[in-house]
């Protein structure tokens, strides 16, 4: 017996159910994309397109050429801004301690130096940490900063060197004895607390 044509027809209620499922999946996908975009904008304090202008210029400008070696120009990747000491609120642009700060909502750890800890092991370390923190704030506040990223540490902080028109910030802290060169581990207590 030959199969009738009507036995291959999908029932109307099954087609409606399939259509509803597709619509719901599409709605859920758009909702997830929108929620993700909203979260990104909220965490970055808005879309800061100025971060991408250099990249766009490099990729789209036919006249782009690197500066000749030894040129005395200073190209700022971070515009001058006040850099107060961080408080308990949201951290966007502030100094945490002698080797850590926030720039545009990104936590930066200055590479290749170690500064005394704010919650140090002795009074001398805590005092020197406070001095190093204030000095770092004065070195970067209201100055253009070139940020040379070198990866991330185990805490997720961006490791970077900071250079202002006055020079390398980490080297300045070491020269003033407010930090030491990083030796791959936390400095022993004797470094900041004496023998």
N, C-alpha and C positions, 0 to 999 in steps of 0.2 A: 504494500500500500504506500503510495507516495505521500510525503509529508505535505501538509497544507501550508500555504503561504502565511497564514495567521499564527502558526506555532513559532515563528522566528521573530515576531514582533515583541519588542520590550514593552512591558506594561507601562502605562502612563505614570503611575505613582512611582515606579522605579526611576524613570527619566527625571521626574521632578526632584526626587531625593538626590540623585547624582548632581543635578544642577545646583541645588542648595549647598551641597558639600563643596563644590568647586567655588561658589561665591564666598562661602565662609572661609575657605583656605586662602583665597585671594585677599579678602578683608583682613584676615589674621596676618598675612605677610606684609601688607601695607602698614598695619598698625605696628608691627614689630620694627619695621624700618623707621617709621616716624618716631617711635619711642626711643630707639637707639640714637637717632639724630638729635632729639631733644636732650638726651642725657649727655651726649658729646658736647653740645653747645653749652649746657649748664656747667659741666666740669671744666671747660676751657674758658669760661667767662665770656662766651661769645666767639664768633668766628673771627679770628685775627688774620685777615688776608695779607697784612704787611709781612708776615713770615714767608709768604710764597712769592713776593714780588721779585726777589733776586733770582730765584729759580726760573720764573717765567721769563725774565729779561735774558737770562743766560740761554734759554732754549729758543727764544723767538727773535732775538736781536742779531741781525747779521753782522753788525759792527762790533760785537763782543770780542774783546781781546784781553788776555791777562795783563796785569801791570808788569812793566819791565822789572827785572830783579834789582833790588835795592831802592825801589821807588819809595818816597817818603809819605805815601798816602796812608790814611787810616780808614778802613772800611768797617763801619759799625754794623754788627748784626743785631744788636739790641740797642734801641734808642735810649738816650739818657732819661732817667726817672729817679725819683726819691727811693731810697732803699732803707727804710727804718728797720729797727730790730723787730723780729716777729713777736706777736702777742699770742693770745689764746684763740683768736678768731681765724677766719679763713686766710690762708697763706697764698698770696699771688706774687708780690714783689717785696721781699723782706729778707733779712739776714737771720739765720738760725743760730749759728755759732761761728767760730773762727775759720771753719773750712766748709761750711754748708750754707746755701741760700736758695731762695725761690725766685725764679725769673719767669714771668708770664705763666705762673701756675706750674712750672716744671721745677722739681727739686734737683738742685745741682750740688755735687760734691766736688770741690776743687781737687784735681788729680795731682798726685805726687807730693802732697804735703799732709802733715798730721798736726792739728792744732790741739791745745789742751781742751779737756772736756768740761762743759758747763757744770755738770754734776761730778766734779773731779774727786780724786781720792784724798786730797788734802786742801787746806785753805789756799796755799800758794797756787795750786793748779786751778782752783775755781776763780781766783783773782786774775790770773793770767788769761784764763778763758774769757772772762768778761772784757778784758782789754783787747784781746784778739778779735772778739766779736764786734766791738765798737770800731776797731781799726779796719776790719773788712768792710763794714758799712760805710766808713768814710772813703775808702778806696774806690768803691763802686757807685756810690750815690751821686746821681746827677751827672754821670759820665757815660759816653758811649762804650759799650762792651763788645768785644769780639769773643765769641764763645766757640771754642774748638772742642767738639764732643769726641770722646774716646771710648764710648761704650757705657755699660751700667755696672754698678757694684751689686753685691749679694742682697742689698736692701732695696734694689730697684731705682736707686738714685742715678741720675746721669753723671758720669765722670767727665769732667771737662776742664780745660785750662781757660782762664779768663784773662783777657788782655785789654787794658784801657790805653788811652794815649800816653799815659805815664809809664806803661810797661806791664810786665806779667805780675798779676796780683799775688799768686802763690809765692813767687820769688821775693816780692816785697815783704810779705809776712815772715818768711824765713830770715831775710836780712835784718828785720827788726826783732828777731828772736821770739816771735809770737807763734811760730810754727817750726816744725822740723821737716826734713825730707822724709817721705813715706818709705818705710823699710819693710813693708809687707805685713806688718802687725801693729797692734796698738803699742804705743810707747810705754816702757816700764815707768813705774811711779817715780823713780829717781830722776827721770828727765825733767819733770815739772815740780816735784816735791823735794828735790835735793837728796843727798845720800843719807 
